Amino acid sequence: MTIRNITLCAAAVLIAATSVAEARPDARKMTCEQAQGLISSRHAAVLTTGQNTYDRYVRQYGTECDFPEVPVPAYVRTLDGTCPLYRCDEPSNSFPN
């Protein structure tokens, strides 16, 4: 393999990795309605929620969570404030006696 081919391959890998990193929607750059609409249309979506944080959000009623997880309320910062969404988590079993 020539140095030119190695350089082209390295550039292609770098471009592919960069485009994948930017593919995740950023909740901070969306309105609440846009974030909810995205999740509703895709049934689930991974959203960037901070500089180094992200999570997977789902519809309230659906089959996107694996058993025993269920959709639980979660709140995300968006352009227009705090937005109520749902993410998968194990249900709380702390019932009063």
FIGUKE-127363 format. One line per 2 residues: number of its first residue (from 1); their letters; for each residue x, z, y of N, C-alpha, C, O, CB. Coordinates in nm, 2 decimals. Glycine has a CB too. Layout:
REM FIGUKE-127363
NUM> A> X Z Y X Z Y X Z Y X Z Y X Z Y | ...;
REM end
This chain:
REM FIGUKE-127363
1> MT> 0.08 0.00 -0.12 0.00 0.00 0.00 0.09 0.00 0.12 0.18 0.08 0.13 -0.10 0.12 0.00 | 0.06 -0.09 0.22 0.14 -0.09 0.34 0.10 0.01 0.44 -0.01 0.07 0.43 0.12 -0.23 0.40;
3> IR> 0.18 0.04 0.53 0.15 0.14 0.64 0.03 0.10 0.72 -0.05 0.19 0.76 0.27 0.15 0.73 | 0.01 -0.03 0.73 -0.11 -0.08 0.81 -0.24 -0.04 0.73 -0.34 0.01 0.79 -0.11 -0.23 0.83;
5> NI> -0.24 -0.06 0.60 -0.36 -0.03 0.52 -0.38 0.12 0.52 -0.50 0.17 0.52 -0.34 -0.08 0.37 | -0.28 0.20 0.51 -0.29 0.35 0.51 -0.35 0.39 0.64 -0.44 0.48 0.65 -0.16 0.42 0.49;
7> TL> -0.30 0.33 0.75 -0.36 0.36 0.89 -0.50 0.33 0.90 -0.58 0.40 0.95 -0.27 0.29 0.99 | -0.54 0.21 0.85 -0.68 0.17 0.86 -0.77 0.26 0.77 -0.88 0.29 0.81 -0.70 0.02 0.81;
9> CA> -0.72 0.30 0.65 -0.80 0.39 0.57 -0.82 0.53 0.64 -0.93 0.58 0.63 -0.73 0.41 0.43 | -0.71 0.58 0.69 -0.72 0.70 0.76 -0.81 0.70 0.88 -0.89 0.79 0.90 -0.58 0.75 0.81;
11> AA> -0.81 0.59 0.95 -0.90 0.57 1.07 -1.05 0.57 1.02 -1.13 0.62 1.08 -0.87 0.45 1.15 | -1.07 0.50 0.91 -1.21 0.49 0.86 -1.26 0.62 0.81 -1.37 0.65 0.84 -1.21 0.39 0.74;
13> VL> -1.17 0.70 0.75 -1.21 0.83 0.70 -1.24 0.92 0.82 -1.34 1.00 0.82 -1.10 0.90 0.61 | -1.16 0.92 0.92 -1.18 1.00 1.05 -1.31 0.96 1.12 -1.38 1.05 1.16 -1.06 0.98 1.14;
15> IA> -1.34 0.83 1.13 -1.46 0.79 1.19 -1.58 0.83 1.11 -1.68 0.88 1.17 -1.46 0.63 1.21 | -1.58 0.82 0.98 -1.69 0.86 0.89 -1.71 1.01 0.90 -1.83 1.06 0.91 -1.66 0.82 0.75;
17> AT> -1.61 1.09 0.90 -1.62 1.24 0.91 -1.68 1.28 1.05 -1.76 1.37 1.06 -1.48 1.30 0.89 | -1.64 1.21 1.15 -1.69 1.24 1.29 -1.84 1.21 1.30 -1.91 1.28 1.36 -1.61 1.16 1.39;
19> SV> -1.88 1.09 1.24 -2.02 1.06 1.25 -2.11 1.15 1.17 -2.22 1.18 1.21 -2.04 0.91 1.21 | -2.06 1.20 1.06 -2.14 1.29 0.98 -2.15 1.43 1.05 -2.26 1.49 1.05 -2.07 1.32 0.84;
21> AE> -2.04 1.47 1.12 -2.05 1.60 1.19 -2.15 1.59 1.30 -2.21 1.69 1.34 -1.91 1.63 1.24 | -2.17 1.48 1.36 -2.26 1.46 1.48 -2.40 1.43 1.43 -2.49 1.42 1.51 -2.21 1.36 1.57;
23> AR> -2.43 1.41 1.30 -2.56 1.37 1.25 -2.66 1.49 1.25 -2.78 1.46 1.25 -2.54 1.32 1.11 | -2.61 1.61 1.26 -2.71 1.72 1.25 -2.77 1.74 1.39 -2.70 1.76 1.49 -2.64 1.85 1.21;
25> PD> -2.90 1.74 1.40 -2.97 1.76 1.53 -2.94 1.90 1.59 -2.93 2.00 1.51 -3.12 1.75 1.51 | -2.92 1.91 1.72 -2.89 2.03 1.78 -3.02 2.09 1.85 -3.08 2.03 1.94 -2.79 2.01 1.89;
27> AR> -3.07 2.20 1.80 -3.19 2.26 1.85 -3.18 2.30 2.00 -3.28 2.29 2.07 -3.23 2.39 1.77 | -3.06 2.33 2.04 -3.04 2.37 2.18 -3.06 2.25 2.28 -3.08 2.27 2.40 -2.90 2.42 2.20;
29> KM> -3.06 2.13 2.23 -3.08 2.01 2.31 -3.22 1.95 2.29 -3.24 1.84 2.34 -2.97 1.91 2.28 | -3.30 2.02 2.22 -3.44 1.97 2.20 -3.54 2.06 2.26 -3.51 2.18 2.28 -3.47 1.95 2.05;
31> TC> -3.66 2.01 2.29 -3.77 2.10 2.32 -3.82 2.16 2.19 -3.80 2.11 2.09 -3.88 2.03 2.41 | -3.90 2.27 2.21 -3.96 2.33 2.09 -4.05 2.23 2.02 -4.05 2.22 1.90 -4.05 2.45 2.13;
33> EQ> -4.13 2.15 2.09 -4.22 2.05 2.03 -4.14 1.95 1.95 -4.18 1.91 1.85 -4.30 1.99 2.14 | -4.02 1.91 2.01 -3.94 1.81 1.93 -3.89 1.87 1.81 -3.89 1.80 1.70 -3.83 1.76 2.02;
35> AQ> -3.84 1.99 1.81 -3.79 2.06 1.69 -3.89 2.08 1.58 -3.87 2.05 1.47 -3.72 2.20 1.72 | -4.01 2.12 1.63 -4.12 2.14 1.53 -4.17 2.00 1.48 -4.20 1.99 1.36 -4.24 2.21 1.60;
37> GL> -4.17 1.90 1.56 -4.21 1.77 1.51 -4.11 1.71 1.41 -4.15 1.64 1.32 -4.22 1.67 1.63 | -3.98 1.73 1.44 -3.88 1.68 1.34 -3.89 1.75 1.21 -3.89 1.68 1.10 -3.74 1.71 1.40;
39> IS> -3.91 1.88 1.21 -3.93 1.95 1.08 -4.06 1.91 1.01 -4.06 1.89 0.89 -3.93 2.10 1.10 | -4.17 1.89 1.09 -4.29 1.85 1.03 -4.28 1.71 0.97 -4.34 1.68 0.86 -4.40 1.84 1.14;
41> SR> -4.21 1.62 1.03 -4.20 1.48 0.98 -4.11 1.47 0.86 -4.13 1.39 0.77 -4.15 1.39 1.09 | -4.00 1.55 0.86 -3.91 1.55 0.75 -3.93 1.65 0.64 -3.87 1.65 0.53 -3.77 1.57 0.80;
43> HA> -4.03 1.74 0.67 -4.06 1.86 0.58 -3.95 1.96 0.58 -3.98 2.08 0.55 -4.08 1.81 0.44 | -3.83 1.93 0.61 -3.72 2.03 0.63 -3.61 1.96 0.70 -3.59 1.84 0.70 -3.67 2.08 0.49;
45> AV> -3.53 2.04 0.78 -3.42 1.98 0.85 -3.31 2.09 0.88 -3.35 2.21 0.90 -3.47 1.92 0.99 | -3.19 2.05 0.87 -3.08 2.14 0.91 -3.05 2.12 1.06 -3.03 2.01 1.10 -2.95 2.11 0.82;
47> LT> -3.07 2.23 1.14 -3.05 2.22 1.28 -2.93 2.30 1.32 -2.91 2.41 1.27 -3.17 2.27 1.35 | -2.85 2.25 1.42 -2.75 2.33 1.48 -2.82 2.43 1.57 -2.90 2.39 1.65 -2.64 2.24 1.56;
49> TG> -2.78 2.56 1.57 -2.84 2.66 1.65 -2.74 2.72 1.74 -2.79 2.80 1.83 -2.90 2.76 1.56 | -2.62 2.70 1.73 -2.51 2.76 1.82 -2.39 2.68 1.80 -2.38 2.58 1.73 -2.49 2.91 1.78;
51> QN> -2.28 2.72 1.87 -2.16 2.65 1.86 -2.10 2.64 1.72 -2.05 2.53 1.68 -2.05 2.72 1.95 | -2.11 2.74 1.64 -2.07 2.74 1.50 -2.17 2.78 1.40 -2.14 2.82 1.29 -1.94 2.83 1.49;
53> TY> -2.30 2.76 1.44 -2.41 2.81 1.35 -2.51 2.70 1.33 -2.53 2.61 1.41 -2.47 2.93 1.40 | -2.57 2.70 1.21 -2.68 2.61 1.17 -2.76 2.68 1.06 -2.71 2.77 1.00 -2.62 2.47 1.13;
55> DR> -2.88 2.62 1.04 -2.96 2.67 0.93 -3.06 2.56 0.89 -3.08 2.47 0.97 -3.03 2.80 0.97 | -3.12 2.58 0.78 -3.22 2.49 0.73 -3.36 2.54 0.76 -3.39 2.66 0.73 -3.20 2.46 0.58;
57> YV> -3.44 2.46 0.83 -3.58 2.50 0.86 -3.68 2.42 0.79 -3.65 2.30 0.77 -3.60 2.49 1.02 | -3.79 2.47 0.76 -3.89 2.41 0.67 -4.03 2.42 0.74 -4.05 2.49 0.83 -3.89 2.46 0.53;
59> RQ> -4.13 2.35 0.68 -4.27 2.36 0.72 -4.32 2.50 0.67 -4.27 2.55 0.57 -4.35 2.24 0.66 | -4.42 2.54 0.74 -4.48 2.67 0.69 -4.54 2.66 0.56 -4.53 2.75 0.47 -4.58 2.72 0.80;
61> YG> -4.62 2.56 0.54 -4.69 2.54 0.41 -4.63 2.41 0.34 -4.65 2.30 0.39 -4.84 2.52 0.43 | -4.56 2.43 0.23 -4.50 2.32 0.16 -4.42 2.37 0.04 -4.42 2.49 0.01 -4.41 2.24 0.26;
63> TE> -4.35 2.28 -0.02 -4.27 2.32 -0.14 -4.12 2.30 -0.12 -4.05 2.27 -0.21 -4.32 2.23 -0.26 | -4.08 2.32 0.00 -3.93 2.30 0.04 -3.84 2.41 0.00 -3.72 2.40 -0.01 -3.92 2.27 0.18;
65> CD> -3.90 2.53 -0.03 -3.82 2.65 -0.07 -3.82 2.66 -0.22 -3.92 2.63 -0.29 -3.88 2.78 0.00 | -3.70 2.70 -0.27 -3.69 2.72 -0.41 -3.73 2.86 -0.45 -3.71 2.96 -0.37 -3.54 2.70 -0.46;
67> FP> -3.80 2.87 -0.56 -3.85 3.01 -0.61 -3.73 3.10 -0.62 -3.63 3.06 -0.68 -3.93 3.00 -0.74 | -3.74 3.22 -0.58 -3.85 3.30 -0.53 -3.86 3.30 -0.38 -3.94 3.38 -0.32 -3.84 3.44 -0.58;
69> EV> -3.79 3.21 -0.31 -3.79 3.21 -0.17 -3.92 3.15 -0.11 -3.99 3.07 -0.18 -3.68 3.12 -0.11 | -3.96 3.19 0.00 -4.08 3.15 0.07 -4.05 3.12 0.22 -3.95 3.17 0.27 -4.20 3.25 0.06;
71> PV> -4.13 3.04 0.29 -4.11 3.02 0.43 -4.13 3.15 0.51 -4.24 3.21 0.49 -4.20 2.91 0.49 | -4.04 3.20 0.59 -4.05 3.32 0.67 -4.03 3.28 0.82 -3.95 3.18 0.84 -3.95 3.43 0.62;
73> PA> -4.09 3.34 0.91 -4.07 3.31 1.05 -3.93 3.33 1.10 -3.86 3.42 1.05 -4.16 3.40 1.14 | -3.88 3.23 1.18 -3.75 3.24 1.24 -3.77 3.19 1.38 -3.85 3.10 1.41 -3.65 3.15 1.16;
75> YV> -3.68 3.23 1.47 -3.69 3.19 1.61 -3.56 3.13 1.65 -3.45 3.18 1.62 -3.72 3.31 1.70 | -3.57 3.01 1.72 -3.45 2.93 1.75 -3.45 2.91 1.90 -3.56 2.88 1.96 -3.44 2.80 1.67;
77> RT> -3.34 2.91 1.97 -3.33 2.88 2.11 -3.34 2.73 2.13 -3.26 2.66 2.07 -3.20 2.94 2.17 | -3.43 2.68 2.21 -3.44 2.54 2.25 -3.43 2.52 2.40 -3.42 2.62 2.47 -3.57 2.48 2.19;
79> LD> -3.44 2.40 2.44 -3.43 2.37 2.59 -3.54 2.45 2.67 -3.51 2.50 2.78 -3.45 2.23 2.61 | -3.66 2.47 2.61 -3.76 2.53 2.68 -3.79 2.68 2.64 -3.90 2.73 2.67 -3.89 2.45 2.67;
81> GT> -3.69 2.74 2.58 -3.71 2.88 2.55 -3.69 2.91 2.40 -3.62 2.84 2.33 -3.84 2.93 2.59 | -3.76 3.01 2.35 -3.75 3.05 2.21 -3.86 2.98 2.13 -3.98 2.98 2.17 -3.76 3.20 2.19;
83> CP> -3.82 2.92 2.02 -3.92 2.84 1.94 -3.94 2.90 1.81 -3.85 2.92 1.73 -3.86 2.69 1.93 | -4.07 2.92 1.77 -4.10 2.97 1.63 -4.09 2.86 1.53 -4.16 2.76 1.54 -4.24 3.03 1.63;
85> LY> -4.01 2.88 1.43 -3.99 2.79 1.31 -4.00 2.87 1.19 -4.03 2.99 1.19 -3.86 2.71 1.32 | -3.97 2.81 1.07 -3.97 2.88 0.94 -3.84 2.84 0.87 -3.80 2.72 0.88 -4.10 2.84 0.86;
87> RC> -3.79 2.93 0.80 -3.67 2.91 0.71 -3.70 2.97 0.58 -3.78 3.06 0.57 -3.54 2.95 0.77 | -3.63 2.93 0.47 -3.65 2.99 0.34 -3.58 3.12 0.33 -3.46 3.13 0.37 -3.61 2.89 0.23;
89> DE> -3.64 3.22 0.27 -3.58 3.35 0.24 -3.66 3.42 0.13 -3.78 3.38 0.11 -3.57 3.44 0.37 | -3.60 3.52 0.07 -3.68 3.59 -0.03 -3.78 3.68 0.04 -3.75 3.74 0.14 -3.58 3.67 -0.12;
91> PS> -3.90 3.69 -0.02 -4.00 3.77 0.04 -3.97 3.92 0.04 -3.90 3.97 -0.05 -4.14 3.75 -0.03 | -4.02 3.99 0.14 -3.99 4.13 0.14 -4.09 4.20 0.04 -4.21 4.18 0.04 -4.01 4.19 0.29;
93> NS> -4.03 4.29 -0.04 -4.11 4.37 -0.13 -4.13 4.51 -0.09 -4.15 4.60 -0.18 -4.05 4.36 -0.27 | -4.12 4.54 0.03 -4.13 4.68 0.08 -4.27 4.71 0.13 -4.30 4.70 0.24 -4.03 4.71 0.20;
95> FP> -4.36 4.73 0.03 -4.50 4.76 0.06 -4.51 4.91 0.08 -4.44 4.99 0.01 -4.59 4.71 -0.06 | -4.60 4.95 0.17 -4.62 5.10 0.18 -4.69 5.16 0.06 -4.76 5.09 -0.01 -4.71 5.12 0.31;
97> N> -4.65 5.28 0.03 -4.71 5.35 -0.08 -4.85 5.41 -0.06 -4.91 5.47 -0.14 -4.62 5.47 -0.13;
REM end
